[in-house]
Amino acid sequence: MTRILITNDDGVFSEGIKLLAEALEPLAEVTVVAPDREQSASGHSLTLHRPLRMRQIEERTFSVDGTPTDCVNLAVGWLMKDAPPDLVVSGINFGSNLGEDVTYSGTVSATFEAMLLGIPSLALSQEVSEHFSFEPAARAARTIVEILLGADLAADLLLNVNIPAAPISGVRVTKLGRRTYSQSVVEKKDPHGRRYFWIAGTPEWDAEEGTDIYAVTQGQVSITPLHLDLTDYRGLESYDWLTAKLGGLAGGR
């Protein structure tokens, strides 16, 4: 039997994960293991300094008081260890995960963890606008997963999928775009006069053609293949000058 593990970073009770599970249940045995509360922007963080607790919500639905990365580890390493998932699907996220945002995203980080564990994975995010719905993303998820399950998937497959809020005009395989923030720190004081801070930022979009950002602005579903090799291969050749200057380190203490 084909098995799918579903997780997210919006929490086990979010509308997006509920619709995703319903969309994929006709295709495989679906198990949901997700955080017990919102874990947006948790990144690829793993809980190591306290115990984790898992609670069963329904027959194959579990909550974890940890991050999306924790959820994938507990599911694969304990809950499903005798029958590992064939595919990990993370989402449907409330809001897009485009450009450099994928490094912050708990949704995408869950699929990074699946990749490290040798399981193909898919991250799904829905652009938000007034009167938006998760339904288009759920339909897209079912179609994409049905195709993937019929293919010979590489163990390190990771697809980051973003669905536009506008009517879908097509599908495009894209590269990551640039989405940067004008970062600011806001200082305030609590009723006792103690300082506290909010980290805030305004996104700045670079909708270069061929990027995920451009595709979504054109009403297209963006599919971006990702991997965890962060090596700057250009630097392997262009930083010879640095190794030459550091030659004095050889034999040093």
Buried (B, 14 or more C-beta within 10 A) or exposed (E): EEBBBBBBBBBBBBBBBBBBBEBBBEBBBBBBBBBBEBBBBBBBBEBEEEEBEBEEEEEBBBBBBBBBBBBBBBBBEEBBEEEBBBBBBBBBBBBBBBBEBBBBBBBBBBBBBBBBBEBBBBBBBBBEEEEBEBEBBBBBBBEBBBEBBEEEBEEBBBBBBBBBBBEBEEBBEBBBBBBBBEEEEEEEEEEEEEEEEEEEEEEEBEBEEEBBBBBBBBBBBBBBEBEEEEEEEEEEEEEEEEEEEEEEEEEEE
